Amino acid sequence: MARLSEFTRVGITAATISRMKENGLVLQLGRGLYQLPDAPLDANHSLAEASKLVPIGTICLVSALAFHDLTDTIPSRVWMAIGPKDRRPNTTHPPIQFVRFGDKVLRAGVEAHSIESVTVRVYNPAKTVVDMFRYRASAGRRYQRSPGLNLALEGLGAALRQRKATPSEIARFATDAGVWRVVQPYLQAMTANA
């Protein structure tokens, strides 16, 4: 998977890419994004596509929960975090739901994974669970298409059961994000009999 800008950087012109597309040597996945026709597809292909189209973004919320196998929910769009002043990219495929995180929260808990040879930035399980609690509300412009509290609880329970996050990691991220008072009772209830 490569962007047109990556091709031009190594000396391949847009006209050559156009001819390759006409001859079936490359497939156009989206505006300026190409892939070989016989390339194997990963289950997280849409995350790789979104990361190629928006290299400044980080996979978050429901998409990160699904990536870490902390939910059975299949997200209808790729959830991606960008900075408060970053330009919101205009993409149509794959469908991307952008959320804006403050600088401190945006940089915390980022992991780099390789999907189809594309480096994809994804929040770690503990950070993802805390972000689900941050975006649990259903009212207001900031919470448009909010995943809700049920997915936050499902992710918290799965992260603790599968040992993908420790209570202390979750507590640290919740304190840093300012939602410790919200997360604390749920975390205590789920770890009380552990």
Buried (B, 14 or more C-beta within 10 A) or exposed (E): BBBBEBBEEEEBEEEEBEEBEEEEEBBBBBEBBBBEEEEEEBEBBBBBBBBBBBEBBBBBBBBBBBBBEBBEBEBEBBBBBBBEEBEEBEBEEBEBBBBBBEEEBBEBBBBEBEBBEBEBBBBBBBBBBBBBBBBBEEEEEEBEBBBBBEBBBBBBBBBBEEEBBBBEBBBBBBBBBEBBEBBBEBBEEBEEEE
